Amino acid sequence: MNQIITISREFGAGGHTIGKRVAQELGIEFFDRDIVRETAKASGFDPELIEDEGEDVSRADSILKTICSASSLQFHDTQEVIHDVQQAIIVQLAQKGPCVILGRCADEILREAGIDSLNVFIHADDIHRAVRVSELLGTNNATEIQKMMAKKDNSRHTYYTRYTGKKWGDCHNYHLTLDSGILGYDLCVQLIVEAAQNRK
């Protein structure tokens, strides 16, 4: 039985909630922002600076460029160091035992490390996602919600492609792709748990 699970997700599709519930159902660890904090600690950057930048290449670029007064080459090296540290942490977490890891190219990182995992992609239609994002942002402004959804998804796509060379969201990269808008969170959790428990 394999219980190392990676979850990639569209913004607003409920990947964090589903992943956390899967971990609770299986009685295993759930890792999300813990990875960013450990990466910040190991790389020497202020945790608050990169807390929410784990998959946001465009925003991380601008922030790191601000704090790096060095050349563009050194700036690029800084980004690579952060990614390399994060990669090592993800591998270490998976080696310690069963867990659910959210985002951050964990599926491909573990694949390259020879660590078997159940890889899941959570998506949903714009309407279901917009409702969730509205709750997260505390706004009903449709334009603002659409812009945030597009920005987050584009950033995750760019990050995944940059560090894996593969297409984010492509069903061929995952064992399960689930529509949380149609299936609902409960069924998504159930399907992932059953897949983890019964996977050969």
Backbone as JSON Lines, residues from 0, in Angstrom:
{"i":0,"aa":"M","n":[0.84,-1.2,0.0],"ca":[0.0,0.0,0.0],"c":[0.88,1.25,0.0]}
{"i":1,"aa":"N","n":[0.65,2.11,-0.97],"ca":[1.44,3.33,-1.06],"c":[0.64,4.5,-0.54]}
{"i":2,"aa":"Q","n":[1.21,5.22,0.42],"ca":[0.49,6.35,0.99],"c":[1.31,7.64,0.94]}
{"i":3,"aa":"I","n":[2.13,7.77,-0.07],"ca":[2.74,9.07,-0.35],"c":[1.94,9.65,-1.5]}
{"i":4,"aa":"I","n":[1.31,10.77,-1.25],"ca":[0.39,11.37,-2.21],"c":[0.81,12.79,-2.51]}
{"i":5,"aa":"T","n":[0.84,13.15,-3.78],"ca":[1.08,14.53,-4.16],"c":[-0.2,15.08,-4.78]}
{"i":6,"aa":"I","n":[-0.5,16.32,-4.47],"ca":[-1.7,16.95,-5.01],"c":[-1.34,18.27,-5.66]}
{"i":7,"aa":"S","n":[-1.6,18.35,-6.95],"ca":[-1.5,19.61,-7.69],"c":[-2.92,20.1,-7.88]}
{"i":8,"aa":"R","n":[-3.09,21.42,-8.03],"ca":[-4.47,21.91,-8.08],"c":[-4.59,23.27,-8.73]}
{"i":9,"aa":"E","n":[-5.74,23.49,-9.35],"ca":[-6.07,24.81,-9.85],"c":[-6.46,25.68,-8.65]}
{"i":10,"aa":"F","n":[-6.22,26.97,-8.76],"ca":[-6.55,27.88,-7.67],"c":[-8.07,27.92,-7.49]}
{"i":11,"aa":"G","n":[-8.51,27.67,-6.26],"ca":[-9.93,27.7,-5.97],"c":[-10.63,26.37,-6.14]}
{"i":12,"aa":"A","n":[-9.87,25.33,-6.52],"ca":[-10.48,24.01,-6.73],"c":[-10.53,23.19,-5.44]}
{"i":13,"aa":"G","n":[-10.0,23.73,-4.35],"ca":[-10.08,23.04,-3.06],"c":[-9.0,22.03,-2.79]}
{"i":14,"aa":"G","n":[-7.88,22.13,-3.5],"ca":[-6.81,21.16,-3.32],"c":[-6.27,21.09,-1.91]}
{"i":15,"aa":"H","n":[-6.11,22.26,-1.27],"ca":[-5.59,22.28,0.1],"c":[-6.55,21.56,1.05]}
{"i":16,"aa":"T","n":[-7.83,21.91,0.95],"ca":[-8.84,21.3,1.82],"c":[-8.92,19.8,1.6]}
{"i":17,"aa":"I","n":[-8.96,19.39,0.35],"ca":[-9.05,17.97,0.01],"c":[-7.8,17.23,0.48]}
{"i":18,"aa":"G","n":[-6.63,17.8,0.24],"ca":[-5.39,17.17,0.66],"c":[-5.3,16.99,2.16]}
{"i":19,"aa":"K","n":[-5.71,18.01,2.89],"ca":[-5.67,17.94,4.35],"c":[-6.62,16.87,4.88]}
{"i":20,"aa":"R","n":[-7.79,16.79,4.27],"ca":[-8.76,15.78,4.69],"c":[-8.3,14.37,4.34]}
{"i":21,"aa":"V","n":[-7.64,14.21,3.21],"ca":[-7.09,12.91,2.83],"c":[-6.07,12.46,3.87]}
{"i":22,"aa":"A","n":[-5.2,13.39,4.26],"ca":[-4.18,13.08,5.27],"c":[-4.82,12.67,6.59]}
{"i":23,"aa":"Q","n":[-5.88,13.38,6.97],"ca":[-6.58,13.06,8.21],"c":[-7.22,11.68,8.14]}
{"i":24,"aa":"E","n":[-7.84,11.39,7.0],"ca":[-8.5,10.08,6.82],"c":[-7.49,8.94,6.91]}
{"i":25,"aa":"L","n":[-6.31,9.17,6.36],"ca":[-5.28,8.12,6.33],"c":[-4.4,8.13,7.58]}
{"i":26,"aa":"G","n":[-4.53,9.18,8.39],"ca":[-3.71,9.29,9.59],"c":[-2.25,9.55,9.29]}
{"i":27,"aa":"I","n":[-1.99,10.37,8.25],"ca":[-0.61,10.67,7.86],"c":[-0.38,12.17,7.84]}
{"i":28,"aa":"E","n":[0.88,12.57,7.64],"ca":[1.23,13.99,7.66],"c":[0.75,14.71,6.4]}
{"i":29,"aa":"F","n":[0.48,16.01,6.57],"ca":[0.1,16.87,5.45],"c":[1.08,18.03,5.39]}
{"i":30,"aa":"F","n":[1.69,18.23,4.23],"ca":[2.69,19.28,4.08],"c":[2.3,20.27,2.99]}
{"i":31,"aa":"D","n":[2.27,21.54,3.37],"ca":[1.99,22.61,2.41],"c":[2.96,23.75,2.69]}
{"i":32,"aa":"R","n":[2.56,24.72,3.48],"ca":[3.42,25.86,3.76],"c":[4.59,25.5,4.67]}
{"i":33,"aa":"D","n":[4.51,24.34,5.31],"ca":[5.65,23.87,6.11],"c":[6.89,23.78,5.23]}
{"i":34,"aa":"I","n":[6.68,23.38,3.97],"ca":[7.79,23.24,3.03],"c":[8.44,24.59,2.74]}
{"i":35,"aa":"V","n":[7.59,25.6,2.56],"ca":[8.11,26.94,2.29],"c":[8.9,27.45,3.49]}
{"i":36,"aa":"R","n":[8.37,27.23,4.69],"ca":[9.06,27.7,5.9],"c":[10.41,27.01,6.06]}
{"i":37,"aa":"E","n":[10.44,25.69,5.83],"ca":[11.7,24.97,5.95],"c":[12.68,25.4,4.86]}
{"i":38,"aa":"T","n":[12.15,25.68,3.67],"ca":[13.0,26.16,2.58],"c":[13.6,27.52,2.93]}
{"i":39,"aa":"A","n":[12.77,28.39,3.49],"ca":[13.25,29.72,3.88],"c":[14.33,29.6,4.95]}
{"i":40,"aa":"K","n":[14.11,28.71,5.89],"ca":[15.07,28.52,6.98],"c":[16.41,28.0,6.44]}
{"i":41,"aa":"A","n":[16.33,27.02,5.55],"ca":[17.55,26.41,5.03],"c":[18.3,27.3,4.05]}
{"i":42,"aa":"S","n":[17.55,28.16,3.33],"ca":[18.19,29.01,2.32],"c":[18.64,30.35,2.88]}
{"i":43,"aa":"G","n":[18.17,30.67,4.09],"ca":[18.58,31.93,4.7],"c":[17.65,33.1,4.43]}
{"i":44,"aa":"F","n":[16.59,32.88,3.67],"ca":[15.65,33.95,3.38],"c":[14.6,34.06,4.5]}
{"i":45,"aa":"D","n":[14.09,35.25,4.68],"ca":[13.07,35.5,5.68],"c":[11.83,34.68,5.33]}
{"i":46,"aa":"P","n":[11.32,33.84,6.24],"ca":[10.14,33.03,5.96],"c":[8.94,33.85,5.49]}
{"i":47,"aa":"E","n":[8.78,35.03,6.06],"ca":[7.65,35.87,5.68],"c":[7.76,36.33,4.23]}
{"i":48,"aa":"L","n":[8.98,36.43,3.74],"ca":[9.21,36.9,2.39],"c":[8.74,35.9,1.35]}
{"i":49,"aa":"I","n":[8.98,34.61,1.59],"ca":[8.64,33.61,0.59],"c":[7.54,32.66,1.05]}
{"i":50,"aa":"E","n":[6.84,33.01,2.1],"ca":[5.77,32.15,2.65],"c":[4.78,31.72,1.58]}
{"i":51,"aa":"D","n":[4.36,32.66,0.75],"ca":[3.34,32.36,-0.25],"c":[3.88,32.34,-1.68]}
{"i":52,"aa":"E","n":[5.21,32.2,-1.8],"ca":[5.79,32.31,-3.14],"c":[6.28,30.98,-3.7]}
{"i":53,"aa":"G","n":[5.91,29.88,-3.08],"ca":[6.44,28.59,-3.49],"c":[6.18,28.19,-4.92]}
{"i":54,"aa":"E","n":[5.08,28.67,-5.49],"ca":[4.75,28.29,-6.86],"c":[4.48,29.51,-7.73]}
{"i":55,"aa":"D","n":[4.85,30.68,-7.24],"ca":[4.55,31.91,-7.96],"c":[5.84,32.51,-8.51]}
{"i":56,"aa":"V","n":[6.25,32.03,-9.66],"ca":[7.53,32.45,-10.23],"c":[7.56,33.94,-10.52]}
{"i":57,"aa":"S","n":[6.52,34.47,-11.12],"ca":[6.53,35.87,-11.52],"c":[6.65,36.8,-10.32]}
{"i":58,"aa":"R","n":[5.89,36.54,-9.27],"ca":[5.95,37.41,-8.1],"c":[7.24,37.19,-7.33]}
{"i":59,"aa":"A","n":[7.65,35.93,-7.23],"ca":[8.9,35.63,-6.53],"c":[10.07,36.31,-7.24]}
{"i":60,"aa":"D","n":[10.01,36.34,-8.57],"ca":[11.07,37.0,-9.33],"c":[11.21,38.45,-8.9]}
{"i":61,"aa":"S","n":[10.1,39.16,-8.82],"ca":[10.16,40.58,-8.49],"c":[10.62,40.81,-7.06]}
{"i":62,"aa":"I","n":[10.17,39.97,-6.15],"ca":[10.57,40.12,-4.74],"c":[12.05,39.84,-4.57]}
{"i":63,"aa":"L","n":[12.51,38.74,-5.17],"ca":[13.91,38.39,-5.02],"c":[14.82,39.39,-5.71]}
{"i":64,"aa":"K","n":[14.35,39.93,-6.81],"ca":[15.14,40.93,-7.52],"c":[15.32,42.17,-6.64]}
{"i":65,"aa":"T","n":[14.31,42.48,-5.84],"ca":[14.37,43.63,-4.96],"c":[15.43,43.45,-3.89]}
{"i":66,"aa":"I","n":[15.52,42.23,-3.36],"ca":[16.46,42.01,-2.26],"c":[17.85,41.61,-2.76]}
{"i":67,"aa":"C","n":[17.96,41.31,-4.03],"ca":[19.26,40.95,-4.6],"c":[19.8,42.13,-5.4]}
{"i":68,"aa":"S","n":[20.76,42.84,-4.86],"ca":[21.33,43.97,-5.56],"c":[22.44,43.52,-6.5]}
{"i":69,"aa":"A","n":[22.62,42.2,-6.58],"ca":[23.68,41.64,-7.42],"c":[23.24,41.56,-8.87]}
{"i":70,"aa":"S","n":[24.04,40.92,-9.69],"ca":[23.77,40.82,-11.11],"c":[22.6,39.88,-11.38]}
{"i":71,"aa":"S","n":[22.1,39.9,-12.6],"ca":[20.98,39.05,-12.97],"c":[21.38,37.57,-12.86]}
{"i":72,"aa":"L","n":[22.66,37.27,-13.11],"ca":[23.13,35.89,-13.0],"c":[23.03,35.42,-11.56]}
{"i":73,"aa":"Q","n":[23.47,36.27,-10.63],"ca":[23.39,35.9,-9.21],"c":[21.94,35.79,-8.76]}
{"i":74,"aa":"F","n":[21.08,36.65,-9.32],"ca":[19.65,36.59,-8.99],"c":[19.07,35.26,-9.43]}
{"i":75,"aa":"H","n":[19.45,34.84,-10.64],"ca":[18.97,33.56,-11.16],"c":[19.46,32.42,-10.27]}
{"i":76,"aa":"D","n":[20.73,32.51,-9.84],"ca":[21.29,31.49,-8.97],"c":[20.52,31.42,-7.65]}
{"i":77,"aa":"T","n":[20.09,32.57,-7.15],"ca":[19.33,32.6,-5.9],"c":[18.03,31.83,-6.04]}
{"i":78,"aa":"Q","n":[17.34,32.01,-7.14],"ca":[16.1,31.28,-7.39],"c":[16.37,29.78,-7.47]}
{"i":79,"aa":"E","n":[17.44,29.42,-8.12],"ca":[17.77,28.01,-8.27],"c":[18.11,27.38,-6.93]}
{"i":80,"aa":"V","n":[18.81,28.13,-6.09],"ca":[19.15,27.63,-4.75],"c":[17.89,27.35,-3.96]}
{"i":81,"aa":"I","n":[16.95,28.29,-4.0],"ca":[15.69,28.12,-3.27],"c":[14.95,26.89,-3.77]}
{"i":82,"aa":"H","n":[14.9,26.72,-5.08],"ca":[14.22,25.53,-5.64],"c":[14.94,24.25,-5.24]}
{"i":83,"aa":"D","n":[16.27,24.25,-5.29],"ca":[17.04,23.06,-4.94],"c":[16.84,22.67,-3.48]}
{"i":84,"aa":"V","n":[16.81,23.68,-2.6],"ca":[16.59,23.4,-1.18],"c":[15.2,22.83,-0.97]}
{"i":85,"aa":"Q","n":[14.22,23.44,-1.62],"ca":[12.84,22.97,-1.5],"c":[12.71,21.54,-2.02]}
{"i":86,"aa":"Q","n":[13.38,21.25,-3.1],"ca":[13.37,19.9,-3.67],"c":[13.93,18.89,-2.68]}
{"i":87,"aa":"A","n":[15.05,19.23,-2.05],"ca":[15.66,18.32,-1.07],"c":[14.74,18.09,0.11]}
{"i":88,"aa":"I","n":[14.05,19.13,0.55],"ca":[13.14,19.01,1.68],"c":[11.97,18.09,1.34]}
{"i":89,"aa":"I","n":[11.42,18.23,0.13],"ca":[10.31,17.37,-0.3],"c":[10.73,15.91,-0.31]}
{"i":90,"aa":"V","n":[11.93,15.64,-0.8],"ca":[12.43,14.26,-0.83],"c":[12.6,13.73,0.59]}
{"i":91,"aa":"Q","n":[13.15,14.55,1.48],"ca":[13.35,14.14,2.87],"c":[12.02,13.83,3.55]}
{"i":92,"aa":"L","n":[11.01,14.66,3.3],"ca":[9.7,14.44,3.92],"c":[9.1,13.12,3.45]}
{"i":93,"aa":"A","n":[9.24,12.84,2.15],"ca":[8.69,11.6,1.6],"c":[9.45,10.38,2.13]}
{"i":94,"aa":"Q","n":[10.75,10.54,2.35],"ca":[11.55,9.42,2.85],"c":[11.23,9.09,4.3]}
{"i":95,"aa":"K","n":[10.7,10.05,5.03],"ca":[10.39,9.82,6.45],"c":[9.17,8.94,6.64]}
{"i":96,"aa":"G","n":[8.27,8.93,5.63],"ca":[7.1,8.09,5.76],"c":[5.9,8.63,5.01]}
{"i":97,"aa":"P","n":[4.76,7.95,5.13],"ca":[3.55,8.34,4.42],"c":[3.17,9.79,4.67]}
{"i":98,"aa":"C","n":[2.75,10.48,3.6],"ca":[2.37,11.88,3.74],"c":[1.63,12.35,2.5]}
{"i":99,"aa":"V","n":[0.99,13.51,2.63],"ca":[0.38,14.19,1.49],"c":[1.16,15.49,1.3]}
{"i":100,"aa":"I","n":[1.64,15.72,0.07],"ca":[2.42,16.92,-0.23],"c":[1.66,17.74,-1.27]}
{"i":101,"aa":"L","n":[1.44,19.0,-0.96],"ca":[0.66,19.86,-1.84],"c":[1.57,20.66,-2.78]}
{"i":102,"aa":"G","n":[1.33,20.53,-4.09],"ca":[1.98,21.36,-5.09],"c":[3.49,21.27,-5.13]}
{"i":103,"aa":"R","n":[4.11,22.37,-5.61],"ca":[5.56,22.56,-5.65],"c":[6.32,21.49,-6.43]}
{"i":104,"aa":"C","n":[5.7,20.98,-7.5],"ca":[6.34,19.99,-8.38],"c":[6.69,18.71,-7.64]}
{"i":105,"aa":"A","n":[6.03,18.43,-6.52],"ca":[6.38,17.26,-5.72],"c":[6.25,15.97,-6.51]}
{"i":106,"aa":"D","n":[5.27,15.9,-7.41],"ca":[5.09,14.68,-8.19],"c":[6.33,14.35,-9.01]}
{"i":107,"aa":"E","n":[6.85,15.33,-9.71],"ca":[8.02,15.11,-10.55],"c":[9.3,14.98,-9.73]}
{"i":108,"aa":"I","n":[9.39,15.74,-8.64],"ca":[10.56,15.65,-7.76],"c":[10.7,14.24,-7.21]}
{"i":109,"aa":"L","n":[9.59,13.66,-6.74],"ca":[9.64,12.31,-6.19],"c":[9.86,11.27,-7.28]}
{"i":110,"aa":"R","n":[9.31,11.52,-8.46],"ca":[9.52,10.59,-9.58],"c":[11.0,10.52,-9.93]}
{"i":111,"aa":"E","n":[11.63,11.68,-9.99],"ca":[13.06,11.72,-10.31],"c":[13.92,11.11,-9.21]}
{"i":112,"aa":"A","n":[13.43,11.18,-7.97],"ca":[14.17,10.62,-6.84],"c":[13.92,9.12,-6.68]}
{"i":113,"aa":"G","n":[13.06,8.58,-7.52],"ca":[12.77,7.14,-7.44],"c":[11.84,6.79,-6.29]}
{"i":114,"aa":"I","n":[11.08,7.77,-5.81],"ca":[10.14,7.53,-4.7],"c":[8.73,7.44,-5.26]}
{"i":115,"aa":"D","n":[8.1,6.3,-5.06],"ca":[6.77,6.07,-5.62],"c":[5.72,6.91,-4.9]}
{"i":116,"aa":"S","n":[4.83,7.52,-5.66],"ca":[3.77,8.33,-5.06],"c":[2.52,8.27,-5.93]}
{"i":117,"aa":"L","n":[1.39,8.52,-5.3],"ca":[0.12,8.64,-6.02],"c":[-0.05,10.11,-6.34]}
{"i":118,"aa":"N","n":[-0.07,10.44,-7.62],"ca":[-0.1,11.84,-8.04],"c":[-1.49,12.25,-8.53]}
{"i":119,"aa":"V","n":[-2.0,13.32,-7.92],"ca":[-3.39,13.74,-8.15],"c":[-3.43,15.19,-8.63]}
{"i":120,"aa":"F","n":[-4.34,15.46,-9.55],"ca":[-4.58,16.84,-9.99],"c":[-6.04,17.17,-9.75]}
{"i":121,"aa":"I","n":[-6.29,18.27,-9.02],"ca":[-7.65,18.71,-8.7],"c":[-7.99,19.93,-9.54]}
{"i":122,"aa":"H","n":[-9.1,19.87,-10.24],"ca":[-9.54,21.02,-11.05],"c":[-11.04,21.21,-10.89]}
{"i":123,"aa":"A","n":[-11.54,22.3,-11.41],"ca":[-12.98,22.58,-11.36],"c":[-13.3,23.67,-12.37]}
{"i":124,"aa":"D","n":[-14.57,23.8,-12.7],"ca":[-14.97,24.84,-13.64],"c":[-14.88,26.21,-12.95]}
{"i":125,"aa":"D","n":[-14.9,27.26,-13.77],"ca":[-14.7,28.62,-13.26],"c":[-15.75,29.04,-12.23]}
{"i":126,"aa":"I","n":[-16.98,28.58,-12.41],"ca":[-18.05,28.99,-11.49],"c":[-17.8,28.45,-10.08]}
{"i":127,"aa":"H","n":[-17.51,27.16,-9.99],"ca":[-17.24,26.56,-8.67],"c":[-16.0,27.19,-8.04]}
{"i":128,"aa":"R","n":[-14.99,27.41,-8.86],"ca":[-13.75,27.99,-8.34],"c":[-13.98,29.43,-7.89]}
{"i":129,"aa":"A","n":[-14.76,30.17,-8.63],"ca":[-15.03,31.57,-8.3],"c":[-15.71,31.71,-6.95]}
{"i":130,"aa":"V","n":[-16.61,30.79,-6.65],"ca":[-17.3,30.81,-5.35],"c":[-16.29,30.63,-4.23]}
{"i":131,"aa":"R","n":[-15.39,29.68,-4.42],"ca":[-14.36,29.4,-3.41],"c":[-13.39,30.57,-3.27]}
{"i":132,"aa":"V","n":[-12.97,31.12,-4.4],"ca":[-12.03,32.25,-4.38],"c":[-12.67,33.47,-3.75]}
{"i":133,"aa":"S","n":[-13.96,33.65,-3.99],"ca":[-14.69,34.76,-3.37],"c":[-14.62,34.67,-1.84]}
{"i":134,"aa":"E","n":[-14.73,33.45,-1.33],"ca":[-14.62,33.23,0.12],"c":[-13.2,33.5,0.6]}
{"i":135,"aa":"L","n":[-12.22,33.05,-0.17],"ca":[-10.82,33.23,0.21],"c":[-10.41,34.69,0.21]}
{"i":136,"aa":"L","n":[-10.88,35.43,-0.79],"ca":[-10.49,36.84,-0.93],"c":[-11.41,37.78,-0.17]}
{"i":137,"aa":"G","n":[-12.59,37.29,0.19],"ca":[-13.54,38.15,0.88],"c":[-14.12,39.23,-0.02]}
{"i":138,"aa":"T","n":[-14.33,38.88,-1.3],"ca":[-14.88,39.85,-2.24],"c":[-15.83,39.17,-3.22]}
{"i":139,"aa":"N","n":[-16.78,39.95,-3.73],"ca":[-17.7,39.45,-4.75],"c":[-17.42,40.1,-6.1]}
{"i":140,"aa":"N","n":[-16.3,40.82,-6.2],"ca":[-15.93,41.49,-7.43],"c":[-15.5,40.45,-8.46]}
{"i":141,"aa":"A","n":[-16.35,40.23,-9.47],"ca":[-16.1,39.19,-10.46],"c":[-14.79,39.4,-11.22]}
{"i":142,"aa":"T","n":[-14.5,40.64,-11.55],"ca":[-13.27,40.94,-12.29],"c":[-12.04,40.61,-11.46]}
{"i":143,"aa":"E","n":[-12.07,41.0,-10.2],"ca":[-10.95,40.72,-9.3],"c":[-10.76,39.22,-9.12]}
{"i":144,"aa":"I","n":[-11.85,38.5,-8.99],"ca":[-11.79,37.05,-8.8],"c":[-11.2,36.37,-10.03]}
{"i":145,"aa":"Q","n":[-11.67,36.76,-11.22],"ca":[-11.17,36.18,-12.46],"c":[-9.68,36.46,-12.64]}
{"i":146,"aa":"K","n":[-9.27,37.68,-12.33],"ca":[-7.86,38.05,-12.46],"c":[-6.99,37.23,-11.53]}
{"i":147,"aa":"M","n":[-7.44,37.03,-10.29],"ca":[-6.66,36.25,-9.33],"c":[-6.57,34.78,-9.75]}
{"i":148,"aa":"M","n":[-7.68,34.23,-10.24],"ca":[-7.66,32.85,-10.7],"c":[-6.67,32.66,-11.84]}
{"i":149,"aa":"A","n":[-6.73,33.58,-12.81],"ca":[-5.83,33.51,-13.96],"c":[-4.37,33.68,-13.54]}
{"i":150,"aa":"K","n":[-4.12,34.63,-12.63],"ca":[-2.76,34.91,-12.17],"c":[-2.16,33.7,-11.46]}
{"i":151,"aa":"K","n":[-2.92,33.13,-10.53],"ca":[-2.42,31.98,-9.77],"c":[-2.18,30.77,-10.66]}
{"i":152,"aa":"D","n":[-3.13,30.5,-11.54],"ca":[-2.99,29.34,-12.42],"c":[-1.82,29.52,-13.38]}
{"i":153,"aa":"N","n":[-1.67,30.72,-13.92],"ca":[-0.55,30.99,-14.84],"c":[0.79,30.83,-14.12]}
{"i":154,"aa":"S","n":[0.85,31.31,-12.88],"ca":[2.08,31.19,-12.11],"c":[2.43,29.73,-11.83]}
{"i":155,"aa":"R","n":[1.41,28.95,-11.46],"ca":[1.65,27.53,-11.18],"c":[2.06,26.8,-12.45]}
{"i":156,"aa":"H","n":[1.44,27.16,-13.55],"ca":[1.78,26.54,-14.83],"c":[3.23,26.86,-15.19]}
{"i":157,"aa":"T","n":[3.61,28.14,-15.05],"ca":[4.97,28.57,-15.37],"c":[5.99,27.87,-14.48]}
{"i":158,"aa":"Y","n":[5.7,27.82,-13.2],"ca":[6.6,27.19,-12.22],"c":[6.8,25.71,-12.56]}
{"i":159,"aa":"Y","n":[5.7,25.01,-12.82],"ca":[5.76,23.57,-13.09],"c":[6.55,23.29,-14.36]}
{"i":160,"aa":"T","n":[6.25,24.07,-15.41],"ca":[6.95,23.87,-16.68],"c":[8.43,24.19,-16.56]}
{"i":161,"aa":"R","n":[8.73,25.25,-15.84],"ca":[10.12,25.67,-15.67],"c":[10.97,24.6,-15.0]}
{"i":162,"aa":"Y","n":[10.41,23.97,-13.97],"ca":[11.22,23.04,-13.2],"c":[11.0,21.56,-13.52]}
{"i":163,"aa":"T","n":[10.03,21.25,-14.38],"ca":[9.83,19.85,-14.76],"c":[9.93,19.62,-16.26]}
{"i":164,"aa":"G","n":[9.73,20.68,-17.05],"ca":[9.73,20.53,-18.5],"c":[8.45,19.89,-19.0]}
{"i":165,"aa":"K","n":[7.48,19.74,-18.11],"ca":[6.19,19.13,-18.47],"c":[5.06,20.15,-18.34]}
{"i":166,"aa":"K","n":[3.9,19.77,-18.85],"ca":[2.75,20.66,-18.83],"c":[1.92,20.43,-17.57]}
{"i":167,"aa":"W","n":[1.76,21.5,-16.8],"ca":[0.95,21.46,-15.58],"c":[-0.5,21.16,-15.94]}
{"i":168,"aa":"G","n":[-1.11,20.19,-15.26],"ca":[-2.51,19.85,-15.52],"c":[-2.73,18.8,-16.58]}
{"i":169,"aa":"D","n":[-1.67,18.39,-17.28],"ca":[-1.78,17.35,-18.3],"c":[-2.08,16.02,-17.61]}
{"i":170,"aa":"C","n":[-3.17,15.38,-17.99],"ca":[-3.6,14.16,-17.32],"c":[-2.55,13.05,-17.35]}
{"i":171,"aa":"H","n":[-1.67,13.09,-18.34],"ca":[-0.63,12.05,-18.45],"c":[0.4,12.13,-17.32]}
{"i":172,"aa":"N","n":[0.44,13.25,-16.62],"ca":[1.41,13.42,-15.53],"c":[0.88,12.96,-14.18]}
{"i":173,"aa":"Y","n":[-0.38,12.54,-14.14],"ca":[-1.02,12.2,-12.87],"c":[-1.73,10.85,-12.95]}
{"i":174,"aa":"H","n":[-1.93,10.24,-11.8],"ca":[-2.68,8.99,-11.74],"c":[-4.18,9.25,-11.65]}
{"i":175,"aa":"L","n":[-4.53,10.35,-11.01],"ca":[-5.94,10.75,-10.88],"c":[-6.1,12.22,-11.22]}
{"i":176,"aa":"T","n":[-7.08,12.55,-12.02],"ca":[-7.47,13.95,-12.22],"c":[-8.93,14.04,-11.85]}
{"i":177,"aa":"L","n":[-9.24,14.88,-10.87],"ca":[-10.59,14.94,-10.32],"c":[-11.2,16.33,-10.44]}
{"i":178,"aa":"D","n":[-12.46,16.38,-10.86],"ca":[-13.21,17.62,-10.96],"c":[-13.96,17.85,-9.65]}
{"i":179,"aa":"S","n":[-13.4,18.66,-8.78],"ca":[-14.01,18.86,-7.46],"c":[-15.33,19.62,-7.54]}
{"i":180,"aa":"G","n":[-15.53,20.39,-8.63],"ca":[-16.78,21.11,-8.79],"c":[-17.94,20.17,-9.03]}
{"i":181,"aa":"I","n":[-17.72,19.14,-9.82],"ca":[-18.77,18.16,-10.15],"c":[-18.85,17.07,-9.09]}
{"i":182,"aa":"L","n":[-17.72,16.54,-8.68],"ca":[-17.69,15.42,-7.73],"c":[-17.94,15.86,-6.3]}
{"i":183,"aa":"G","n":[-17.52,17.08,-5.95],"ca":[-17.62,17.53,-4.57],"c":[-16.4,17.08,-3.77]}
{"i":184,"aa":"Y","n":[-16.1,17.8,-2.71],"ca":[-14.91,17.51,-1.92],"c":[-14.97,16.13,-1.28]}
{"i":185,"aa":"D","n":[-16.12,15.74,-0.76],"ca":[-16.24,14.47,-0.05],"c":[-15.87,13.3,-0.94]}
{"i":186,"aa":"L","n":[-16.4,13.3,-2.17],"ca":[-16.12,12.19,-3.08],"c":[-14.67,12.22,-3.55]}
{"i":187,"aa":"C","n":[-14.12,13.41,-3.75],"ca":[-12.71,13.51,-4.12],"c":[-11.83,12.9,-3.04]}
{"i":188,"aa":"V","n":[-12.12,13.22,-1.79],"ca":[-11.36,12.66,-0.67],"c":[-11.48,11.15,-0.67]}
{"i":189,"aa":"Q","n":[-12.7,10.67,-0.82],"ca":[-12.95,9.22,-0.81],"c":[-12.19,8.51,-1.92]}
{"i":190,"aa":"L","n":[-12.22,9.06,-3.12],"ca":[-11.55,8.43,-4.26],"c":[-10.03,8.4,-4.08]}
{"i":191,"aa":"I","n":[-9.47,9.48,-3.55],"ca":[-8.02,9.52,-3.33],"c":[-7.61,8.53,-2.25]}
{"i":192,"aa":"V","n":[-8.37,8.49,-1.17],"ca":[-8.08,7.57,-0.08],"c":[-8.15,6.13,-0.57]}
{"i":193,"aa":"E","n":[-9.19,5.8,-1.32],"ca":[-9.34,4.43,-1.83],"c":[-8.22,4.08,-2.8]}
{"i":194,"aa":"A","n":[-7.84,5.04,-3.63],"ca":[-6.75,4.8,-4.58],"c":[-5.44,4.55,-3.85]}
{"i":195,"aa":"A","n":[-5.2,5.32,-2.79],"ca":[-3.96,5.16,-2.01],"c":[-3.93,3.81,-1.3]}
{"i":196,"aa":"Q","n":[-5.07,3.4,-0.8],"ca":[-5.14,2.15,-0.04],"c":[-5.1,0.91,-0.92]}
{"i":197,"aa":"N","n":[-5.58,1.04,-2.15],"ca":[-5.69,-0.13,-3.01],"c":[-4.71,-0.15,-4.18]}
{"i":198,"aa":"R","n":[-3.91,0.88,-4.31],"ca":[-2.97,0.95,-5.43],"c":[-1.94,-0.17,-5.33]}
{"i":199,"aa":"K","n":[-1.68,-0.82,-6.45],"ca":[-0.72,-1.92,-6.47],"c":[0.7,-1.39,-6.66]}
